[in-house]
Amino acid sequence: MSIKALLATRAKLQSFAPLNAFWQSRYQRPAKHIVGYKKPVNANDYPAICYVPINSSRPDSVGGMAKEIISLVVGINEPEITNDVFDGVSQLAIIEGLIFDCLEAGDLGVNAMYLGQAKTTGDLSTRHPFHELEITFLAASR
């Protein structure tokens, strides 16, 4: 299994200034960036982005691209409800936008690229005040 594009995605999101500014402004600390999925168990585990390899393919030919389906699981702790909307839902929408602002430029660095085909799934707020959002997408690397 190749995780080169996954690691490039993590490096790009870790260094994306608008997302880092959001974490500091909203949570007064940076997000944890974990390769693999760690189910958070308490408020100290948040905010976090888990980078999960779903599947990958080998390059088609010499010099071809290896393709990976990557899952990002974003977790936050938001206990409040504003105007009958869970703050976790509204904050995850902001985070999702920032993540796509970063990734949709295409180049992930280190000979890796974002290819799109993104799908987003929410957690239905079933673990309130803990909220998670999953984004899956296709990436490639040489």
C-alpha positions as CSV (number, residue, x, y, z in Angstrom):
1,M,0.0,0.0,0.0
2,S,1.3,3.4,-0.9
3,I,0.7,6.3,1.5
4,K,2.9,8.9,-0.2
5,A,-0.1,11.1,-1.3
6,L,-1.6,10.7,2.2
7,L,1.6,12.0,3.8
8,A,1.8,14.8,1.3
9,T,-1.8,15.8,2.1
10,R,-1.0,15.8,5.9
11,A,2.1,18.0,5.3
12,K,0.1,20.4,3.1
13,L,-2.8,20.8,5.6
14,Q,-0.4,21.1,8.6
15,S,1.3,24.1,6.9
16,F,-1.9,25.7,5.5
17,A,-2.0,29.1,7.3
18,P,-5.7,29.8,7.1
19,L,-6.6,26.4,8.6
20,N,-3.9,26.9,11.4
21,A,-5.3,30.4,12.1
22,F,-8.8,28.9,12.4
23,W,-7.6,26.3,15.0
24,Q,-5.8,29.0,17.0
25,S,-8.7,31.4,16.9
26,R,-11.4,28.9,17.7
27,Y,-9.6,26.4,20.0
28,Q,-6.5,28.2,21.1
29,R,-4.3,25.3,20.0
30,P,-3.2,23.5,16.8
31,A,-5.0,20.5,15.6
32,K,-3.5,17.0,16.0
33,H,-2.6,15.4,12.7
34,I,-2.7,11.6,13.1
35,V,-2.0,9.0,10.4
36,G,-4.5,6.3,11.0
37,Y,-7.8,6.6,12.9
38,K,-7.9,7.3,16.6
39,K,-11.3,7.6,18.1
40,P,-11.1,10.5,20.5
41,V,-12.3,9.8,24.0
42,N,-12.3,13.2,25.7
43,A,-12.2,16.9,25.0
44,N,-8.4,17.0,25.1
45,D,-8.2,14.8,22.0
46,Y,-9.7,17.7,19.9
47,P,-9.3,19.3,17.4
48,A,-7.8,16.5,15.3
49,I,-7.5,15.3,11.7
50,C,-7.0,11.6,11.1
51,Y,-5.5,10.6,7.8
52,V,-6.7,7.2,6.9
53,P,-5.5,5.2,3.9
54,I,-8.6,3.5,2.3
55,N,-7.0,1.8,-0.7
56,S,-4.3,2.4,-3.3
57,S,-3.2,1.1,-6.7
58,R,0.2,0.6,-8.1
59,P,1.5,2.8,-11.0
60,D,0.1,1.6,-14.3
61,S,3.5,1.8,-16.0
62,V,7.1,3.0,-15.5
63,G,6.8,6.6,-14.4
64,G,3.0,6.3,-13.9
65,M,1.1,7.5,-10.9
66,A,0.0,5.5,-7.9
67,K,-3.5,6.4,-6.9
68,E,-4.9,6.5,-3.4
69,I,-8.3,6.9,-1.9
70,I,-7.7,8.9,1.3
71,S,-10.1,9.6,4.1
72,L,-9.8,12.6,6.4
73,V,-11.7,12.4,9.6
74,V,-12.0,15.8,11.3
75,G,-13.0,15.8,14.9
76,I,-13.9,18.8,17.1
77,N,-15.4,19.4,20.6
78,E,-18.3,21.9,20.4
79,P,-20.8,21.7,23.3
80,E,-22.9,24.8,22.4
81,I,-26.0,25.2,20.3
82,T,-26.6,28.5,18.6
83,N,-30.0,29.4,17.0
84,D,-31.0,25.7,17.2
85,V,-27.9,24.6,15.2
86,F,-25.2,22.5,16.8
87,D,-22.0,24.6,16.8
88,G,-20.2,21.4,15.8
89,V,-22.1,21.3,12.6
90,S,-21.5,24.9,11.7
91,Q,-17.8,24.8,12.6
92,L,-17.2,21.6,10.6
93,A,-18.7,23.4,7.6
94,I,-16.1,26.1,8.0
95,I,-13.3,23.6,8.4
96,E,-14.5,21.6,5.3
97,G,-14.3,24.8,3.3
98,L,-10.8,25.6,4.5
99,I,-9.6,22.0,3.7
100,F,-11.0,22.3,0.2
101,D,-9.4,25.7,-0.2
102,C,-6.1,24.0,0.5
103,L,-6.5,20.8,-1.5
104,E,-8.3,22.0,-4.6
105,A,-5.2,23.8,-5.8
106,G,-4.2,20.3,-6.9
107,D,-0.5,20.2,-6.1
108,L,0.2,18.5,-2.7
109,G,3.9,18.7,-3.1
110,V,6.5,15.9,-3.1
111,N,5.2,14.7,-6.5
112,A,1.7,14.2,-5.2
113,M,-1.6,15.7,-6.4
114,Y,-5.2,16.0,-5.4
115,L,-7.5,14.4,-8.1
116,G,-10.9,15.3,-6.6
117,Q,-13.9,12.9,-6.6
118,A,-14.5,14.1,-3.0
119,K,-17.3,12.9,-0.9
120,T,-18.2,14.3,2.5
121,T,-20.1,12.5,5.3
122,G,-21.2,13.9,8.6
123,D,-21.7,12.0,11.9
124,L,-25.3,13.2,12.5
125,S,-24.1,14.7,15.8
126,T,-24.7,11.4,17.5
127,R,-21.8,11.9,19.9
128,H,-22.5,15.6,20.8
129,P,-20.5,17.5,22.0
130,F,-18.0,15.6,19.9
131,H,-18.5,16.1,16.2
132,E,-16.8,14.4,13.2
133,L,-16.7,14.9,9.5
134,E,-15.2,12.5,7.0
135,I,-13.9,13.6,3.6
136,T,-12.8,10.9,1.1
137,F,-11.0,11.8,-2.1
138,L,-8.7,10.5,-4.8
139,A,-5.0,11.5,-4.8
140,A,-2.0,10.3,-6.8
141,S,1.8,10.2,-6.4
142,R,4.9,9.3,-8.4
